[in-house]
Structures are given as structure tokens and as C-alpha cells.
Amino acid sequence: MTEQSNHEPSTLGFVDEWMTPKEICRELQIPEQTFYQWRVKHAGPKAHRIGRHLRISRTDFNAWLATTEDPVV
């Protein structure tokens, strides 16, 4: 039996990318402080504590980002 690495497909047929808060902030072009303020207010993307590290799945990030769309009026 082989151990599954980050680059092998999962049982669901895809590999989810894990992002750091710094990567999220770089992509959104926001200060890290904003990300952590969102966490306190439960307003940001769903995050997971893995050991002492905070990670956000790309799937969860994209789903959260879709909810922030400003409707055209």
C-alpha cells in the first residue's frame, strides 16, 4: 500500500490546494491584519488549524469568494 502524497489524486478525484493566510492576503491584495480581523468576526473564508498552522482550502476560499460578489444594480 502506498502513502498518498499532496500530488496524487484523492478518493474524490481531485487534490485540494491548501493556502496560508499570507497567500490569501497576497491574492486579495489585503493586509494580513484584515484577514485576522475577518476571522475574529467570522466573516472570512473557513480555515482549518492543522497543528499550529492555519490553512484554507482553495475550494473553501473560492466558495467564500463567490459569496462576496457585489450585485450589479
mmCIF file of the N, C-alpha and C atoms, coordinates in Angstrom:
data_MODEL
# 
_entry.id   MODEL 
# 
loop_
_atom_site.group_PDB 
_atom_site.id 
_atom_site.type_symbol 
_atom_site.label_atom_id 
_atom_site.label_alt_id 
_atom_site.label_comp_id 
_atom_site.label_asym_id 
_atom_site.label_entity_id 
_atom_site.label_seq_id 
_atom_site.pdbx_PDB_ins_code 
_atom_site.Cartn_x 
_atom_site.Cartn_y 
_atom_site.Cartn_z 
_atom_site.occupancy 
_atom_site.B_iso_or_equiv 
_atom_site.pdbx_formal_charge 
_atom_site.auth_seq_id 
_atom_site.auth_comp_id 
_atom_site.auth_asym_id 
_atom_site.auth_atom_id 
_atom_site.pdbx_PDB_model_num 
ATOM 1   N N  . MET A 1 1  ? 0.841   -1.173 0.000   1.00 0.00 ? 1  MET A N  1 
ATOM 2   C CA . MET A 1 1  ? 0.000   0.000  0.000   1.00 0.00 ? 1  MET A CA 1 
ATOM 3   C C  . MET A 1 1  ? 0.888   1.239  0.000   1.00 0.00 ? 1  MET A C  1 
ATOM 4   N N  . THR A 1 2  ? 0.575   2.204  -0.833  1.00 0.00 ? 2  THR A N  1 
ATOM 5   C CA . THR A 1 2  ? 1.391   3.409  -0.893  1.00 0.00 ? 2  THR A CA 1 
ATOM 6   C C  . THR A 1 2  ? 0.722   4.535  -0.140  1.00 0.00 ? 2  THR A C  1 
ATOM 7   N N  . GLU A 1 3  ? 1.536   5.414  0.386   1.00 0.00 ? 3  GLU A N  1 
ATOM 8   C CA . GLU A 1 3  ? 1.029   6.576  1.106   1.00 0.00 ? 3  GLU A CA 1 
ATOM 9   C C  . GLU A 1 3  ? 0.658   7.656  0.092   1.00 0.00 ? 3  GLU A C  1 
ATOM 10  N N  . GLN A 1 4  ? -0.472  8.311  0.303   1.00 0.00 ? 4  GLN A N  1 
ATOM 11  C CA . GLN A 1 4  ? -0.925  9.341  -0.633  1.00 0.00 ? 4  GLN A CA 1 
ATOM 12  C C  . GLN A 1 4  ? -0.170  10.634 -0.384  1.00 0.00 ? 4  GLN A C  1 
ATOM 13  N N  . SER A 1 5  ? 0.423   11.203 -1.428  1.00 0.00 ? 5  SER A N  1 
ATOM 14  C CA . SER A 1 5  ? 1.129   12.472 -1.298  1.00 0.00 ? 5  SER A CA 1 
ATOM 15  C C  . SER A 1 5  ? 0.200   13.609 -1.699  1.00 0.00 ? 5  SER A C  1 
ATOM 16  N N  . ASN A 1 6  ? 0.680   14.829 -1.558  1.00 0.00 ? 6  ASN A N  1 
ATOM 17  C CA . ASN A 1 6  ? -0.105  16.014 -1.922  1.00 0.00 ? 6  ASN A CA 1 
ATOM 18  C C  . ASN A 1 6  ? -0.415  16.070 -3.409  1.00 0.00 ? 6  ASN A C  1 
ATOM 19  N N  . HIS A 1 7  ? 0.356   15.362 -4.218  1.00 0.00 ? 7  HIS A N  1 
ATOM 20  C CA . HIS A 1 7  ? 0.216   15.478 -5.660  1.00 0.00 ? 7  HIS A CA 1 
ATOM 21  C C  . HIS A 1 7  ? -0.544  14.321 -6.296  1.00 0.00 ? 7  HIS A C  1 
ATOM 22  N N  . GLU A 1 8  ? -0.959  13.339 -5.480  1.00 0.00 ? 8  GLU A N  1 
ATOM 23  C CA . GLU A 1 8  ? -1.738  12.233 -6.022  1.00 0.00 ? 8  GLU A CA 1 
ATOM 24  C C  . GLU A 1 8  ? -3.224  12.542 -5.877  1.00 0.00 ? 8  GLU A C  1 
ATOM 25  N N  . PRO A 1 9  ? -4.043  12.083 -6.818  1.00 0.00 ? 9  PRO A N  1 
ATOM 26  C CA . PRO A 1 9  ? -5.477  12.334 -6.705  1.00 0.00 ? 9  PRO A CA 1 
ATOM 27  C C  . PRO A 1 9  ? -6.057  11.715 -5.445  1.00 0.00 ? 9  PRO A C  1 
ATOM 28  N N  . SER A 1 10 ? -7.006  12.395 -4.852  1.00 0.00 ? 10 SER A N  1 
ATOM 29  C CA . SER A 1 10 ? -7.678  11.854 -3.670  1.00 0.00 ? 10 SER A CA 1 
ATOM 30  C C  . SER A 1 10 ? -8.763  10.886 -4.113  1.00 0.00 ? 10 SER A C  1 
ATOM 31  N N  . THR A 1 11 ? -9.454  10.313 -3.160  1.00 0.00 ? 11 THR A N  1 
ATOM 32  C CA . THR A 1 11 ? -10.527 9.385  -3.491  1.00 0.00 ? 11 THR A CA 1 
ATOM 33  C C  . THR A 1 11 ? -11.689 10.094 -4.175  1.00 0.00 ? 11 THR A C  1 
ATOM 34  N N  . LEU A 1 12 ? -11.751 11.422 -4.048  1.00 0.00 ? 12 LEU A N  1 
ATOM 35  C CA . LEU A 1 12 ? -12.811 12.184 -4.708  1.00 0.00 ? 12 LEU A CA 1 
ATOM 36  C C  . LEU A 1 12 ? -12.433 12.563 -6.138  1.00 0.00 ? 12 LEU A C  1 
ATOM 37  N N  . GLY A 1 13 ? -11.220 12.273 -6.550  1.00 0.00 ? 13 GLY A N  1 
ATOM 38  C CA . GLY A 1 13 ? -10.812 12.541 -7.914  1.00 0.00 ? 13 GLY A CA 1 
ATOM 39  C C  . GLY A 1 13 ? -10.112 13.877 -8.100  1.00 0.00 ? 13 GLY A C  1 
ATOM 40  N N  . PHE A 1 14 ? -9.859  14.618 -7.034  1.00 0.00 ? 14 PHE A N  1 
ATOM 41  C CA . PHE A 1 14 ? -9.129  15.865 -7.161  1.00 0.00 ? 14 PHE A CA 1 
ATOM 42  C C  . PHE A 1 14 ? -8.270  16.083 -5.915  1.00 0.00 ? 14 PHE A C  1 
ATOM 43  N N  . VAL A 1 15 ? -7.288  16.948 -6.056  1.00 0.00 ? 15 VAL A N  1 
ATOM 44  C CA . VAL A 1 15 ? -6.439  17.309 -4.938  1.00 0.00 ? 15 VAL A CA 1 
ATOM 45  C C  . VAL A 1 15 ? -6.735  18.760 -4.609  1.00 0.00 ? 15 VAL A C  1 
ATOM 46  N N  . ASP A 1 16 ? -7.090  19.024 -3.367  1.00 0.00 ? 16 ASP A N  1 
ATOM 47  C CA . ASP A 1 16 ? -7.382  20.385 -2.964  1.00 0.00 ? 16 ASP A CA 1 
ATOM 48  C C  . ASP A 1 16 ? -6.088  21.062 -2.524  1.00 0.00 ? 16 ASP A C  1 
ATOM 49  N N  . GLU A 1 17 ? -5.891  22.266 -2.970  1.00 0.00 ? 17 GLU A N  1 
ATOM 50  C CA . GLU A 1 17 ? -4.717  23.044 -2.597  1.00 0.00 ? 17 GLU A CA 1 
ATOM 51  C C  . GLU A 1 17 ? -4.979  23.698 -1.241  1.00 0.00 ? 17 GLU A C  1 
ATOM 52  N N  . TRP A 1 18 ? -3.996  23.662 -0.349  1.00 0.00 ? 18 TRP A N  1 
ATOM 53  C CA . TRP A 1 18 ? -4.088  24.329 0.947   1.00 0.00 ? 18 TRP A CA 1 
ATOM 54  C C  . TRP A 1 18 ? -3.311  25.622 0.881   1.00 0.00 ? 18 TRP A C  1 
ATOM 55  N N  . MET A 1 19 ? -3.948  26.711 1.292   1.00 0.00 ? 19 MET A N  1 
ATOM 56  C CA . MET A 1 19 ? -3.339  28.033 1.216   1.00 0.00 ? 19 MET A CA 1 
ATOM 57  C C  . MET A 1 19 ? -3.076  28.566 2.624   1.00 0.00 ? 19 MET A C  1 
ATOM 58  N N  . THR A 1 20 ? -2.044  29.370 2.748   1.00 0.00 ? 20 THR A N  1 
ATOM 59  C CA . THR A 1 20 ? -1.747  30.027 4.016   1.00 0.00 ? 20 THR A CA 1 
ATOM 60  C C  . THR A 1 20 ? -2.473  31.370 4.056   1.00 0.00 ? 20 THR A C  1 
ATOM 61  N N  . PRO A 1 21 ? -2.651  31.941 5.236   1.00 0.00 ? 21 PRO A N  1 
ATOM 62  C CA . PRO A 1 21 ? -3.238  33.282 5.301   1.00 0.00 ? 21 PRO A CA 1 
ATOM 63  C C  . PRO A 1 21 ? -2.450  34.297 4.462   1.00 0.00 ? 21 PRO A C  1 
ATOM 64  N N  . LYS A 1 22 ? -1.132  34.164 4.470   1.00 0.00 ? 22 LYS A N  1 
ATOM 65  C CA . LYS A 1 22 ? -0.296  35.083 3.685   1.00 0.00 ? 22 LYS A CA 1 
ATOM 66  C C  . LYS A 1 22 ? -0.618  34.964 2.196   1.00 0.00 ? 22 LYS A C  1 
ATOM 67  N N  . GLU A 1 23 ? -0.832  33.751 1.697   1.00 0.00 ? 23 GLU A N  1 
ATOM 68  C CA . GLU A 1 23 ? -1.172  33.554 0.281   1.00 0.00 ? 23 GLU A CA 1 
ATOM 69  C C  . GLU A 1 23 ? -2.547  34.135 -0.036  1.00 0.00 ? 23 GLU A C  1 
ATOM 70  N N  . ILE A 1 24 ? -3.495  33.956 0.886   1.00 0.00 ? 24 ILE A N  1 
ATOM 71  C CA . ILE A 1 24 ? -4.831  34.529 0.698   1.00 0.00 ? 24 ILE A CA 1 
ATOM 72  C C  . ILE A 1 24 ? -4.723  36.045 0.578   1.00 0.00 ? 24 ILE A C  1 
ATOM 73  N N  . CYS A 1 25 ? -3.968  36.644 1.503   1.00 0.00 ? 25 CYS A N  1 
ATOM 74  C CA . CYS A 1 25 ? -3.824  38.107 1.507   1.00 0.00 ? 25 CYS A CA 1 
ATOM 75  C C  . CYS A 1 25 ? -3.115  38.617 0.263   1.00 0.00 ? 25 CYS A C  1 
ATOM 76  N N  . ARG A 1 26 ? -2.132  37.882 -0.194  1.00 0.00 ? 26 ARG A N  1 
ATOM 77  C CA . ARG A 1 26 ? -1.423  38.278 -1.417  1.00 0.00 ? 26 ARG A CA 1 
ATOM 78  C C  . ARG A 1 26 ? -2.380  38.234 -2.607  1.00 0.00 ? 26 ARG A C  1 
ATOM 79  N N  . GLU A 1 27 ? -3.195  37.180 -2.682  1.00 0.00 ? 27 GLU A N  1 
ATOM 80  C CA . GLU A 1 27 ? -4.138  37.045 -3.797  1.00 0.00 ? 27 GLU A CA 1 
ATOM 81  C C  . GLU A 1 27 ? -5.207  38.134 -3.769  1.00 0.00 ? 27 GLU A C  1 
ATOM 82  N N  . LEU A 1 28 ? -5.692  38.478 -2.568  1.00 0.00 ? 28 LEU A N  1 
ATOM 83  C CA . LEU A 1 28 ? -6.733  39.502 -2.449  1.00 0.00 ? 28 LEU A CA 1 
ATOM 84  C C  . LEU A 1 28 ? -6.167  40.918 -2.368  1.00 0.00 ? 28 LEU A C  1 
ATOM 85  N N  . GLN A 1 29 ? -4.844  41.019 -2.239  1.00 0.00 ? 29 GLN A N  1 
ATOM 86  C CA . GLN A 1 29 ? -4.159  42.304 -2.103  1.00 0.00 ? 29 GLN A CA 1 
ATOM 87  C C  . GLN A 1 29 ? -4.695  43.078 -0.897  1.00 0.00 ? 29 GLN A C  1 
ATOM 88  N N  . ILE A 1 30 ? -4.703  42.394 0.251   1.00 0.00 ? 30 ILE A N  1 
ATOM 89  C CA . ILE A 1 30 ? -5.143  42.991 1.507   1.00 0.00 ? 30 ILE A CA 1 
ATOM 90  C C  . ILE A 1 30 ? -4.075  42.755 2.561   1.00 0.00 ? 30 ILE A C  1 
ATOM 91  N N  . PRO A 1 31 ? -4.039  43.591 3.613   1.00 0.00 ? 31 PRO A N  1 
ATOM 92  C CA . PRO A 1 31 ? -3.085  43.349 4.705   1.00 0.00 ? 31 PRO A CA 1 
ATOM 93  C C  . PRO A 1 31 ? -3.485  42.098 5.491   1.00 0.00 ? 31 PRO A C  1 
ATOM 94  N N  . GLU A 1 32 ? -2.498  41.408 6.056   1.00 0.00 ? 32 GLU A N  1 
ATOM 95  C CA . GLU A 1 32 ? -2.785  40.215 6.865   1.00 0.00 ? 32 GLU A CA 1 
ATOM 96  C C  . GLU A 1 32 ? -3.683  40.553 8.040   1.00 0.00 ? 32 GLU A C  1 
ATOM 97  N N  . GLN A 1 33 ? -3.561  41.757 8.579   1.00 0.00 ? 33 GLN A N  1 
ATOM 98  C CA . GLN A 1 33 ? -4.393  42.170 9.703   1.00 0.00 ? 33 GLN A CA 1 
ATOM 99  C C  . GLN A 1 33 ? -5.874  42.084 9.341   1.00 0.00 ? 33 GLN A C  1 
ATOM 100 N N  . THR A 1 34 ? -6.223  42.419 8.107   1.00 0.00 ? 34 THR A N  1 
ATOM 101 C CA . THR A 1 34 ? -7.617  42.339 7.659   1.00 0.00 ? 34 THR A CA 1 
ATOM 102 C C  . THR A 1 34 ? -8.114  40.904 7.714   1.00 0.00 ? 34 THR A C  1 
ATOM 103 N N  . PHE A 1 35 ? -7.299  39.964 7.249   1.00 0.00 ? 35 PHE A N  1 
ATOM 104 C CA . PHE A 1 35 ? -7.674  38.555 7.279   1.00 0.00 ? 35 PHE A CA 1 
ATOM 105 C C  . PHE A 1 35 ? -7.978  38.111 8.710   1.00 0.00 ? 35 PHE A C  1 
ATOM 106 N N  . TYR A 1 36 ? -7.114  38.478 9.650   1.00 0.00 ? 36 TYR A N  1 
ATOM 107 C CA . TYR A 1 36 ? -7.307  38.057 11.037  1.00 0.00 ? 36 TYR A CA 1 
ATOM 108 C C  . TYR A 1 36 ? -8.494  38.772 11.691  1.00 0.00 ? 36 TYR A C  1 
ATOM 109 N N  . GLN A 1 37 ? -8.785  39.997 11.273  1.00 0.00 ? 37 GLN A N  1 
ATOM 110 C CA . GLN A 1 37 ? -9.993  40.681 11.755  1.00 0.00 ? 37 GLN A CA 1 
ATOM 111 C C  . GLN A 1 37 ? -11.238 39.954 11.257  1.00 0.00 ? 37 GLN A C  1 
ATOM 112 N N  . TRP A 1 38 ? -11.210 39.491 10.017  1.00 0.00 ? 38 TRP A N  1 
ATOM 113 C CA . TRP A 1 38 ? -12.335 38.711 9.478   1.00 0.00 ? 38 TRP A CA 1 
ATOM 114 C C  . TRP A 1 38 ? -12.539 37.448 10.298  1.00 0.00 ? 38 TRP A C  1 
ATOM 115 N N  . ARG A 1 39 ? -11.437 36.807 10.695  1.00 0.00 ? 39 ARG A N  1 
ATOM 116 C CA . ARG A 1 39 ? -11.556 35.569 11.491  1.00 0.00 ? 39 ARG A CA 1 
ATOM 117 C C  . ARG A 1 39 ? -12.240 35.833 12.817  1.00 0.00 ? 39 ARG A C  1 
ATOM 118 N N  . VAL A 1 40 ? -11.881 36.925 13.469  1.00 0.00 ? 40 VAL A N  1 
ATOM 119 C CA . VAL A 1 40 ? -12.491 37.273 14.751  1.00 0.00 ? 40 VAL A CA 1 
ATOM 120 C C  . VAL A 1 40 ? -13.996 37.490 14.571  1.00 0.00 ? 40 VAL A C  1 
ATOM 121 N N  . LYS A 1 41 ? -14.376 38.099 13.438  1.00 0.00 ? 41 LYS A N  1 
ATOM 122 C CA . LYS A 1 41 ? -15.787 38.402 13.163  1.00 0.00 ? 41 LYS A CA 1 
ATOM 123 C C  . LYS A 1 41 ? -16.511 37.254 12.462  1.00 0.00 ? 41 LYS A C  1 
ATOM 124 N N  . HIS A 1 42 ? -15.815 36.151 12.211  1.00 0.00 ? 42 HIS A N  1 
ATOM 125 C CA . HIS A 1 42 ? -16.375 35.005 11.471  1.00 0.00 ? 42 HIS A CA 1 
ATOM 126 C C  . HIS A 1 42 ? -16.899 35.444 10.104  1.00 0.00 ? 42 HIS A C  1 
ATOM 127 N N  . ALA A 1 43 ? -16.139 36.319 9.454   1.00 0.00 ? 43 ALA A N  1 
ATOM 128 C CA . ALA A 1 43 ? -16.566 36.869 8.170   1.00 0.00 ? 43 ALA A CA 1 
ATOM 129 C C  . ALA A 1 43 ? -15.707 36.383 7.002   1.00 0.00 ? 43 ALA A C  1 
ATOM 130 N N  . GLY A 1 44 ? -14.586 35.773 7.270   1.00 0.00 ? 44 GLY A N  1 
ATOM 131 C CA . GLY A 1 44 ? -13.679 35.352 6.205   1.00 0.00 ? 44 GLY A CA 1 
ATOM 132 C C  . GLY A 1 44 ? -13.924 33.921 5.776   1.00 0.00 ? 44 GLY A C  1 
ATOM 133 N N  . PRO A 1 45 ? -13.028 33.412 4.933   1.00 0.00 ? 45 PRO A N  1 
ATOM 134 C CA . PRO A 1 45 ? -13.170 32.027 4.483   1.00 0.00 ? 45 PRO A CA 1 
ATOM 135 C C  . PRO A 1 45 ? -12.950 31.046 5.629   1.00 0.00 ? 45 PRO A C  1 
ATOM 136 N N  . LYS A 1 46 ? -13.576 29.880 5.525   1.00 0.00 ? 46 LYS A N  1 
ATOM 137 C CA . LYS A 1 46 ? -13.427 28.818 6.524   1.00 0.00 ? 46 LYS A CA 1 
ATOM 138 C C  . LYS A 1 46 ? -11.964 28.382 6.555   1.00 0.00 ? 46 LYS A C  1 
ATOM 139 N N  . ALA A 1 47 ? -11.404 28.292 7.757   1.00 0.00 ? 47 ALA A N  1 
ATOM 140 C CA . ALA A 1 47 ? -10.000 27.916 7.910   1.00 0.00 ? 47 ALA A CA 1 
ATOM 141 C C  . ALA A 1 47 ? -9.893  26.695 8.812   1.00 0.00 ? 47 ALA A C  1 
ATOM 142 N N  . HIS A 1 48 ? -8.799  25.991 8.676   1.00 0.00 ? 48 HIS A N  1 
ATOM 143 C CA . HIS A 1 48 ? -8.542  24.776 9.454   1.00 0.00 ? 48 HIS A CA 1 
ATOM 144 C C  . HIS A 1 48 ? -7.226  24.954 10.196  1.00 0.00 ? 48 HIS A C  1 
ATOM 145 N N  . ARG A 1 49 ? -7.219  24.554 11.445  1.00 0.00 ? 49 ARG A N  1 
ATOM 146 C CA . ARG A 1 49 ? -5.991  24.563 12.232  1.00 0.00 ? 49 ARG A CA 1 
ATOM 147 C C  . ARG A 1 49 ? -5.376  23.177 12.089  1.00 0.00 ? 49 ARG A C  1 
ATOM 148 N N  . ILE A 1 50 ? -4.215  23.116 11.475  1.00 0.00 ? 50 ILE A N  1 
ATOM 149 C CA . ILE A 1 50 ? -3.508  21.851 11.275  1.00 0.00 ? 50 ILE A CA 1 
ATOM 150 C C  . ILE A 1 50 ? -2.216  21.961 12.079  1.00 0.00 ? 50 ILE A C  1 
ATOM 151 N N  . GLY A 1 51 ? -2.219  21.315 13.229  1.00 0.00 ? 51 GLY A N  1 
ATOM 152 C CA . GLY A 1 51 ? -1.116  21.518 14.168  1.00 0.00 ? 51 GLY A CA 1 
ATOM 153 C C  . GLY A 1 51 ? -1.197  22.956 14.657  1.00 0.00 ? 51 GLY A C  1 
ATOM 154 N N  . ARG A 1 52 ? -0.127  23.693 14.502  1.00 0.00 ? 52 ARG A N  1 
ATOM 155 C CA . ARG A 1 52 ? -0.169  25.109 14.878  1.00 0.00 ? 52 ARG A CA 1 
ATOM 156 C C  . ARG A 1 52 ? -0.305  26.021 13.667  1.00 0.00 ? 52 ARG A C  1 
ATOM 157 N N  . HIS A 1 53 ? -0.575  25.422 12.519  1.00 0.00 ? 53 HIS A N  1 
ATOM 158 C CA . HIS A 1 53 ? -0.667  26.186 11.282  1.00 0.00 ? 53 HIS A CA 1 
ATOM 159 C C  . HIS A 1 53 ? -2.123  26.381 10.863  1.00 0.00 ? 53 HIS A C  1 
ATOM 160 N N  . LEU A 1 54 ? -2.420  27.546 10.340  1.00 0.00 ? 54 LEU A N  1 
ATOM 161 C CA . LEU A 1 54 ? -3.743  27.857 9.833   1.00 0.00 ? 54 LEU A CA 1 
ATOM 162 C C  . LEU A 1 54 ? -3.714  27.671 8.320   1.00 0.00 ? 54 LEU A C  1 
ATOM 163 N N  . ARG A 1 55 ? -4.665  26.899 7.798   1.00 0.00 ? 55 ARG A N  1 
ATOM 164 C CA . ARG A 1 55 ? -4.730  26.648 6.361   1.00 0.00 ? 55 ARG A CA 1 
ATOM 165 C C  . ARG A 1 55 ? -6.163  26.801 5.869   1.00 0.00 ? 55 ARG A C  1 
ATOM 166 N N  . ILE A 1 56 ? -6.288  27.244 4.623   1.00 0.00 ? 56 ILE A N  1 
ATOM 167 C CA . ILE A 1 56 ? -7.581  27.435 3.982   1.00 0.00 ? 56 ILE A CA 1 
ATOM 168 C C  . ILE A 1 56 ? -7.543  26.631 2.684   1.00 0.00 ? 56 ILE A C  1 
ATOM 169 N N  . SER A 1 57 ? -8.553  25.802 2.479   1.00 0.00 ? 57 SER A N  1 
ATOM 170 C CA . SER A 1 57 ? -8.555  25.030 1.229   1.00 0.00 ? 57 SER A CA 1 
ATOM 171 C C  . SER A 1 57 ? -8.961  25.953 0.088   1.00 0.00 ? 57 SER A C  1 
ATOM 172 N N  . ARG A 1 58 ? -8.404  25.708 -1.068  1.00 0.00 ? 58 ARG A N  1 
ATOM 173 C CA . ARG A 1 58 ? -8.717  26.509 -2.260  1.00 0.00 ? 58 ARG A CA 1 
ATOM 174 C C  . ARG A 1 58 ? -10.215 26.431 -2.545  1.00 0.00 ? 58 ARG A C  1 
ATOM 175 N N  . THR A 1 59 ? -10.816 25.261 -2.362  1.00 0.00 ? 59 THR A N  1 
ATOM 176 C CA . THR A 1 59 ? -12.248 25.077 -2.595  1.00 0.00 ? 59 THR A CA 1 
ATOM 177 C C  . THR A 1 59 ? -13.066 25.958 -1.649  1.00 0.00 ? 59 THR A C  1 
ATOM 178 N N  . ASP A 1 60 ? -12.723 25.955 -0.360  1.00 0.00 ? 60 ASP A N  1 
ATOM 179 C CA . ASP A 1 60 ? -13.432 26.792 0.611   1.00 0.00 ? 60 ASP A CA 1 
ATOM 180 C C  . ASP A 1 60 ? -13.221 28.274 0.309   1.00 0.00 ? 60 ASP A C  1 
ATOM 181 N N  . PHE A 1 61 ? -12.007 28.638 -0.069  1.00 0.00 ? 61 PHE A N  1 
ATOM 182 C CA . PHE A 1 61 ? -11.709 30.029 -0.401  1.00 0.00 ? 61 PHE A CA 1 
ATOM 183 C C  . PHE A 1 61 ? -12.545 30.490 -1.585  1.00 0.00 ? 61 PHE A C  1 
ATOM 184 N N  . ASN A 1 62 ? -12.580 29.677 -2.647  1.00 0.00 ? 62 ASN A N  1 
ATOM 185 C CA . ASN A 1 62 ? -13.356 30.051 -3.837  1.00 0.00 ? 62 ASN A CA 1 
ATOM 186 C C  . ASN A 1 62 ? -14.848 30.136 -3.532  1.00 0.00 ? 62 ASN A C  1 
ATOM 187 N N  . ALA A 1 63 ? -15.342 29.224 -2.691  1.00 0.00 ? 63 ALA A N  1 
ATOM 188 C CA . ALA A 1 63 ? -16.762 29.259 -2.306  1.00 0.00 ? 63 ALA A CA 1 
ATOM 189 C C  . ALA A 1 63 ? -17.067 30.528 -1.515  1.00 0.00 ? 63 ALA A C  1 
ATOM 190 N N  . TRP A 1 64 ? -16.195 30.873 -0.585  1.00 0.00 ? 64 TRP A N  1 
ATOM 191 C CA . TRP A 1 64 ? -16.387 32.099 0.204   1.00 0.00 ? 64 TRP A CA 1 
ATOM 192 C C  . TRP A 1 64 ? -16.316 33.323 -0.705  1.00 0.00 ? 64 TRP A C  1 
ATOM 193 N N  . LEU A 1 65 ? -15.351 33.333 -1.602  1.00 0.00 ? 65 LEU A N  1 
ATOM 194 C CA . LEU A 1 65 ? -15.175 34.468 -2.503  1.00 0.00 ? 65 LEU A CA 1 
ATOM 195 C C  . LEU A 1 65 ? -16.426 34.683 -3.359  1.00 0.00 ? 65 LEU A C  1 
ATOM 196 N N  . ALA A 1 66 ? -17.061 33.614 -3.775  1.00 0.00 ? 66 ALA A N  1 
ATOM 197 C CA . ALA A 1 66 ? -18.281 33.719 -4.581  1.00 0.00 ? 66 ALA A CA 1 
ATOM 198 C C  . ALA A 1 66 ? -19.415 34.396 -3.792  1.00 0.00 ? 66 ALA A C  1 
ATOM 199 N N  . THR A 1 67 ? -19.384 34.255 -2.471  1.00 0.00 ? 67 THR A N  1 
ATOM 200 C CA . THR A 1 67 ? -20.450 34.880 -1.652  1.00 0.00 ? 67 THR A CA 1 
ATOM 201 C C  . THR A 1 67 ? -20.228 36.366 -1.453  1.00 0.00 ? 67 THR A C  1 
ATOM 202 N N  . THR A 1 68 ? -19.055 36.875 -1.830  1.00 0.00 ? 68 THR A N  1 
ATOM 203 C CA . THR A 1 68 ? -18.747 38.292 -1.605  1.00 0.00 ? 68 THR A CA 1 
ATOM 204 C C  . THR A 1 68 ? -19.030 39.162 -2.828  1.00 0.00 ? 68 THR A C  1 
ATOM 205 N N  . GLU A 1 69 ? -19.560 38.530 -3.872  1.00 0.00 ? 69 GLU A N  1 
ATOM 206 C CA . GLU A 1 69 ? -19.814 39.263 -5.113  1.00 0.00 ? 69 GLU A CA 1 
ATOM 207 C C  . GLU A 1 69 ? -20.811 40.386 -4.876  1.00 0.00 ? 69 GLU A C  1 
ATOM 208 N N  . ASP A 1 70 ? -20.462 41.563 -5.365  1.00 0.00 ? 70 ASP A N  1 
ATOM 209 C CA . ASP A 1 70 ? -21.314 42.731 -5.254  1.00 0.00 ? 70 ASP A CA 1 
ATOM 210 C C  . ASP A 1 70 ? -22.290 42.713 -6.425  1.00 0.00 ? 70 ASP A C  1 
ATOM 211 N N  . PRO A 1 71 ? -23.583 42.592 -6.135  1.00 0.00 ? 71 PRO A N  1 
ATOM 212 C CA . PRO A 1 71 ? -24.567 42.524 -7.248  1.00 0.00 ? 71 PRO A CA 1 
ATOM 213 C C  . PRO A 1 71 ? -24.618 43.834 -8.015  1.00 0.00 ? 71 PRO A C  1 
ATOM 214 N N  . VAL A 1 72 ? -24.748 43.711 -9.303  1.00 0.00 ? 72 VAL A N  1 
ATOM 215 C CA . VAL A 1 72 ? -24.864 44.880 -10.165 1.00 0.00 ? 72 VAL A CA 1 
ATOM 216 C C  . VAL A 1 72 ? -26.281 45.426 -10.035 1.00 0.00 ? 72 VAL A C  1 
ATOM 217 N N  . VAL A 1 73 ? -26.369 46.726 -9.808  1.00 0.00 ? 73 VAL A N  1 
ATOM 218 C CA . VAL A 1 73 ? -27.699 47.349 -9.674  1.00 0.00 ? 73 VAL A CA 1 
ATOM 219 C C  . VAL A 1 73 ? -28.019 48.222 -10.853 1.00 0.00 ? 73 VAL A C  1 
# 
